[in-house]
Amino acid sequence: MAAAVATTLAVALLAAAPAHAGRLTVHDPVDDMWVVAEGSTEPAPAPGTAIGDFIRTSFRHSGARVVVKAKFVELQPAGKRTRLWVLMRDQDRRKTWALVETTRKDRHGSARLMTNRGGDIECKVRYSVDFAKNTMTVSVPRRCLDNPRYLSFKASSEHVKRGRTYAFVDSSHSKWASSRGWSDPVRRG
């Protein structure tokens, strides 16, 4: 019995996704945006939508900061708002959100860090929105995440044109409207 348990544990440890040292880049197919009507839980394909359509996302986990940089097919100071949502999960399965948002009234944008339940975390989050390069970047001090050994990520974009009746969404590493899995773990590099 002990041998069977030891063998099962050894196989489980070997099957775990390897942690990447410091950096991971994921690529996303283009023209895979979805539209979600307000109040609906059923997204529909939105071919031809470019604003917020991920090309690639880089996740960097250094000794001092966690930096996520998203490159899009197109990023414009247009519509009601554009958001980059990043969900991070540490080795203890604790989840933290980072959000970068531009709005019609604030095209330079803002950023914040939140608990998994949406409560604000007091922390100096750096960010940039570069419409010329079609990128959004968020940078979080590791200490604000309790200095994790490694992190797995999910990222999504949301673009609302003029009204609030629908949003265009994309997942950074999935052809679906929302990510169905986590990135490989990225350990501190």
C-alpha positions as YAML, in Angstrom:
chain: A
units: angstrom
residues:
- id: 1
  name: MET
  ca: [0.00, 0.00, 0.00]
- id: 2
  name: ALA
  ca: [2.79, 2.44, 0.93]
- id: 3
  name: ALA
  ca: [4.55, 1.69, -2.37]
- id: 4
  name: ALA
  ca: [1.35, 2.46, -4.31]
- id: 5
  name: VAL
  ca: [0.91, 5.78, -2.50]
- id: 6
  name: ALA
  ca: [4.56, 6.71, -3.08]
- id: 7
  name: THR
  ca: [4.28, 5.82, -6.78]
- id: 8
  name: THR
  ca: [1.08, 7.86, -7.17]
- id: 9
  name: LEU
  ca: [2.68, 10.86, -5.44]
- id: 10
  name: ALA
  ca: [5.81, 10.61, -7.61]
- id: 11
  name: VAL
  ca: [3.71, 10.50, -10.81]
- id: 12
  name: ALA
  ca: [1.63, 13.49, -9.64]
- id: 13
  name: LEU
  ca: [4.75, 15.53, -8.93]
- id: 14
  name: LEU
  ca: [6.27, 14.68, -12.31]
- id: 15
  name: ALA
  ca: [3.02, 15.54, -14.10]
- id: 16
  name: ALA
  ca: [2.81, 19.05, -12.59]
- id: 17
  name: ALA
  ca: [3.48, 21.85, -15.06]
- id: 18
  name: PRO
  ca: [7.08, 23.00, -14.89]
- id: 19
  name: ALA
  ca: [7.58, 26.52, -13.57]
- id: 20
  name: HIS
  ca: [9.18, 28.92, -16.02]
- id: 21
  name: ALA
  ca: [12.13, 30.88, -14.67]
- id: 22
  name: GLY
  ca: [11.16, 34.51, -14.46]
- id: 23
  name: ARG
  ca: [9.28, 34.98, -17.72]
- id: 24
  name: LEU
  ca: [6.58, 33.48, -19.91]
- id: 25
  name: THR
  ca: [5.07, 34.75, -23.16]
- id: 26
  name: VAL
  ca: [1.81, 33.38, -24.50]
- id: 27
  name: HIS
  ca: [0.48, 33.97, -28.01]
- id: 28
  name: ASP
  ca: [-3.18, 34.29, -28.85]
- id: 29
  name: PRO
  ca: [-4.87, 33.76, -32.21]
- id: 30
  name: VAL
  ca: [-6.09, 37.01, -33.78]
- id: 31
  name: ASP
  ca: [-9.70, 37.60, -34.81]
- id: 32
  name: ASP
  ca: [-11.01, 35.64, -31.81]
- id: 33
  name: MET
  ca: [-12.96, 38.39, -30.06]
- id: 34
  name: TRP
  ca: [-16.35, 37.77, -28.48]
- id: 35
  name: VAL
  ca: [-19.31, 40.05, -27.78]
- id: 36
  name: VAL
  ca: [-21.29, 39.75, -24.56]
- id: 37
  name: ALA
  ca: [-24.64, 41.53, -24.20]
- id: 38
  name: GLU
  ca: [-25.39, 43.10, -20.83]
- id: 39
  name: GLY
  ca: [-27.09, 40.57, -18.59]
- id: 40
  name: SER
  ca: [-26.12, 37.63, -20.79]
- id: 41
  name: THR
  ca: [-23.84, 34.76, -19.89]
- id: 42
  name: GLU
  ca: [-23.57, 33.57, -23.48]
- id: 43
  name: PRO
  ca: [-20.88, 35.29, -25.56]
- id: 44
  name: ALA
  ca: [-21.11, 35.28, -29.36]
- id: 45
  name: PRO
  ca: [-18.20, 35.43, -31.83]
- id: 46
  name: ALA
  ca: [-17.33, 38.96, -32.99]
- id: 47
  name: PRO
  ca: [-15.19, 38.48, -36.12]
- id: 48
  name: GLY
  ca: [-13.43, 41.57, -37.42]
- id: 49
  name: THR
  ca: [-13.23, 43.24, -34.01]
- id: 50
  name: ALA
  ca: [-9.66, 44.44, -33.46]
- id: 51
  name: ILE
  ca: [-9.60, 46.76, -30.42]
- id: 52
  name: GLY
  ca: [-8.57, 44.60, -27.45]
- id: 53
  name: ASP
  ca: [-7.73, 41.52, -29.55]
- id: 54
  name: PHE
  ca: [-4.62, 40.00, -27.91]
- id: 55
  name: ILE
  ca: [-1.59, 39.09, -30.01]
- id: 56
  name: ARG
  ca: [0.70, 38.13, -27.13]
- id: 57
  name: THR
  ca: [1.05, 38.62, -23.41]
- id: 58
  name: SER
  ca: [4.31, 38.53, -21.45]
- id: 59
  name: PHE
  ca: [4.39, 37.68, -17.76]
- id: 60
  name: ARG
  ca: [7.60, 38.60, -15.91]
- id: 61
  name: HIS
  ca: [8.23, 37.68, -12.27]
- id: 62
  name: SER
  ca: [11.42, 39.25, -10.91]
- id: 63
  name: GLY
  ca: [12.80, 39.66, -7.43]
- id: 64
  name: ALA
  ca: [11.05, 43.00, -6.97]
- id: 65
  name: ARG
  ca: [8.09, 43.18, -9.38]
- id: 66
  name: VAL
  ca: [5.53, 41.25, -11.40]
- id: 67
  name: VAL
  ca: [5.04, 42.82, -14.84]
- id: 68
  name: VAL
  ca: [2.38, 41.90, -17.38]
- id: 69
  name: LYS
  ca: [2.56, 43.41, -20.87]
- id: 70
  name: ALA
  ca: [-0.21, 42.82, -23.41]
- id: 71
  name: LYS
  ca: [0.17, 43.50, -27.13]
- id: 72
  name: PHE
  ca: [-3.06, 43.94, -29.11]
- id: 73
  name: VAL
  ca: [-4.00, 43.96, -32.78]
- id: 74
  name: GLU
  ca: [-5.35, 47.44, -32.13]
- id: 75
  name: LEU
  ca: [-5.69, 49.76, -29.17]
- id: 76
  name: GLN
  ca: [-7.42, 53.11, -29.65]
- id: 77
  name: PRO
  ca: [-8.59, 55.92, -27.40]
- id: 78
  name: ALA
  ca: [-12.13, 55.18, -28.57]
- id: 79
  name: GLY
  ca: [-15.36, 54.07, -26.99]
- id: 80
  name: LYS
  ca: [-16.51, 54.15, -23.39]
- id: 81
  name: ARG
  ca: [-13.68, 52.09, -21.85]
- id: 82
  name: THR
  ca: [-10.95, 49.54, -22.49]
- id: 83
  name: ARG
  ca: [-9.69, 47.26, -19.73]
- id: 84
  name: LEU
  ca: [-6.88, 44.79, -19.20]
- id: 85
  name: TRP
  ca: [-7.78, 42.33, -16.43]
- id: 86
  name: VAL
  ca: [-5.00, 40.15, -14.98]
- id: 87
  name: LEU
  ca: [-5.76, 37.40, -12.48]
- id: 88
  name: MET
  ca: [-2.72, 36.02, -10.61]
- id: 89
  name: ARG
  ca: [-2.70, 32.84, -8.53]
- id: 90
  name: ASP
  ca: [0.18, 32.02, -6.19]
- id: 91
  name: GLN
  ca: [1.51, 28.68, -4.92]
- id: 92
  name: ASP
  ca: [-1.10, 28.71, -2.13]
- id: 93
  name: ARG
  ca: [-3.90, 29.24, -4.70]
- id: 94
  name: ARG
  ca: [-4.51, 32.79, -3.41]
- id: 95
  name: LYS
  ca: [-5.84, 34.99, -6.23]
- id: 96
  name: THR
  ca: [-5.21, 38.69, -6.84]
- id: 97
  name: TRP
  ca: [-6.53, 40.94, -9.63]
- id: 98
  name: ALA
  ca: [-4.68, 43.77, -11.40]
- id: 99
  name: LEU
  ca: [-6.69, 46.10, -13.61]
- id: 100
  name: VAL
  ca: [-5.62, 48.74, -16.13]
- id: 101
  name: GLU
  ca: [-8.45, 50.86, -17.49]
- id: 102
  name: THR
  ca: [-8.83, 53.73, -19.93]
- id: 103
  name: THR
  ca: [-12.11, 55.60, -20.20]
- id: 104
  name: ARG
  ca: [-13.58, 58.30, -22.40]
- id: 105
  name: LYS
  ca: [-12.83, 60.84, -19.65]
- id: 106
  name: ASP
  ca: [-9.36, 59.48, -18.79]
- id: 107
  name: ARG
  ca: [-7.46, 58.21, -21.83]
- id: 108
  name: HIS
  ca: [-4.19, 58.08, -19.86]
- id: 109
  name: GLY
  ca: [-5.86, 55.46, -17.70]
- id: 110
  name: SER
  ca: [-5.56, 54.16, -14.19]
- id: 111
  name: ALA
  ca: [-4.61, 50.93, -12.47]
- id: 112
  name: ARG
  ca: [-5.51, 49.14, -9.28]
- id: 113
  name: LEU
  ca: [-4.85, 45.92, -7.39]
- id: 114
  name: MET
  ca: [-7.74, 43.96, -5.87]
- id: 115
  name: THR
  ca: [-8.46, 40.89, -3.81]
- id: 116
  name: ASN
  ca: [-10.27, 38.02, -5.49]
- id: 117
  name: ARG
  ca: [-13.49, 39.45, -4.00]
- id: 118
  name: GLY
  ca: [-12.91, 42.91, -5.52]
- id: 119
  name: GLY
  ca: [-11.62, 44.76, -2.45]
- id: 120
  name: ASP
  ca: [-8.86, 47.27, -3.12]
- id: 121
  name: ILE
  ca: [-5.31, 46.45, -2.03]
- id: 122
  name: GLU
  ca: [-3.30, 49.52, -1.07]
- id: 123
  name: CYS
  ca: [-0.23, 49.30, -3.26]
- id: 124
  name: LYS
  ca: [1.66, 51.51, -5.71]
- id: 125
  name: VAL
  ca: [0.84, 49.87, -9.04]
- id: 126
  name: ARG
  ca: [2.63, 51.19, -12.12]
- id: 127
  name: TYR
  ca: [1.06, 51.00, -15.56]
- id: 128
  name: SER
  ca: [1.29, 52.30, -19.10]
- id: 129
  name: VAL
  ca: [-1.09, 52.52, -22.02]
- id: 130
  name: ASP
  ca: [0.60, 53.07, -25.38]
- id: 131
  name: PHE
  ca: [-1.91, 53.54, -28.19]
- id: 132
  name: ALA
  ca: [0.88, 53.92, -30.81]
- id: 133
  name: LYS
  ca: [2.35, 50.52, -29.90]
- id: 134
  name: ASN
  ca: [-1.02, 48.88, -29.06]
- id: 135
  name: THR
  ca: [0.18, 47.84, -25.59]
- id: 136
  name: MET
  ca: [-1.01, 47.94, -22.00]
- id: 137
  name: THR
  ca: [1.38, 47.15, -19.14]
- id: 138
  name: VAL
  ca: [0.86, 46.71, -15.41]
- id: 139
  name: SER
  ca: [3.66, 46.37, -12.86]
- id: 140
  name: VAL
  ca: [3.04, 45.25, -9.27]
- id: 141
  name: PRO
  ca: [5.55, 45.07, -6.41]
- id: 142
  name: ARG
  ca: [5.97, 41.44, -5.27]
- id: 143
  name: ARG
  ca: [5.57, 42.51, -1.64]
- id: 144
  name: CYS
  ca: [1.96, 43.50, -2.44]
- id: 145
  name: LEU
  ca: [1.38, 39.84, -3.40]
- id: 146
  name: ASP
  ca: [3.13, 38.50, -0.25]
- id: 147
  name: ASN
  ca: [6.33, 37.68, -2.20]
- id: 148
  name: PRO
  ca: [5.10, 34.55, -3.98]
- id: 149
  name: ARG
  ca: [7.45, 31.77, -5.05]
- id: 150
  name: TYR
  ca: [5.57, 31.45, -8.31]
- id: 151
  name: LEU
  ca: [2.47, 32.78, -10.04]
- id: 152
  name: SER
  ca: [0.11, 31.48, -12.70]
- id: 153
  name: PHE
  ca: [-1.86, 33.95, -14.78]
- id: 154
  name: LYS
  ca: [-5.07, 34.59, -16.70]
- id: 155
  name: ALA
  ca: [-5.55, 37.81, -18.64]
- id: 156
  name: SER
  ca: [-8.51, 39.19, -20.51]
- id: 157
  name: SER
  ca: [-9.46, 42.37, -22.30]
- id: 158
  name: GLU
  ca: [-12.75, 44.20, -22.37]
- id: 159
  name: HIS
  ca: [-13.72, 47.00, -24.77]
- id: 160
  name: VAL
  ca: [-17.03, 48.84, -24.57]
- id: 161
  name: LYS
  ca: [-17.83, 51.10, -27.49]
- id: 162
  name: ARG
  ca: [-20.43, 53.82, -26.82]
- id: 163
  name: GLY
  ca: [-23.17, 52.24, -24.74]
- id: 164
  name: ARG
  ca: [-23.18, 49.78, -21.88]
- id: 165
  name: THR
  ca: [-25.34, 47.25, -23.66]
- id: 166
  name: TYR
  ca: [-22.48, 44.99, -24.70]
- id: 167
  name: ALA
  ca: [-18.74, 44.46, -24.36]
- id: 168
  name: PHE
  ca: [-16.14, 42.93, -26.66]
- id: 169
  name: VAL
  ca: [-13.87, 40.51, -24.79]
- id: 170
  name: ASP
  ca: [-10.82, 38.33, -25.44]
- id: 171
  name: SER
  ca: [-8.70, 35.95, -23.40]
- id: 172
  name: SER
  ca: [-4.92, 36.21, -23.65]
- id: 173
  name: HIS
  ca: [-4.23, 32.53, -24.27]
- id: 174
  name: SER
  ca: [-7.46, 30.97, -25.45]
- id: 175
  name: LYS
  ca: [-9.72, 31.13, -28.47]
- id: 176
  name: TRP
  ca: [-12.67, 31.40, -26.06]
- id: 177
  name: ALA
  ca: [-14.23, 34.50, -24.50]
- id: 178
  name: SER
  ca: [-12.77, 33.60, -21.12]
- id: 179
  name: SER
  ca: [-9.71, 31.58, -20.28]
- id: 180
  name: ARG
  ca: [-10.45, 27.98, -19.47]
- id: 181
  name: GLY
  ca: [-7.14, 27.41, -17.77]
- id: 182
  name: TRP
  ca: [-4.16, 29.04, -16.12]
- id: 183
  name: SER
  ca: [-0.80, 29.81, -17.66]
- id: 184
  name: ASP
  ca: [2.10, 27.62, -16.66]
- id: 185
  name: PRO
  ca: [3.58, 28.77, -13.34]
- id: 186
  name: VAL
  ca: [6.24, 31.49, -13.52]
- id: 187
  name: ARG
  ca: [8.67, 31.38, -10.63]
- id: 188
  name: ARG
  ca: [10.67, 34.34, -9.40]
- id: 189
  name: GLY
  ca: [13.61, 34.87, -11.73]
...
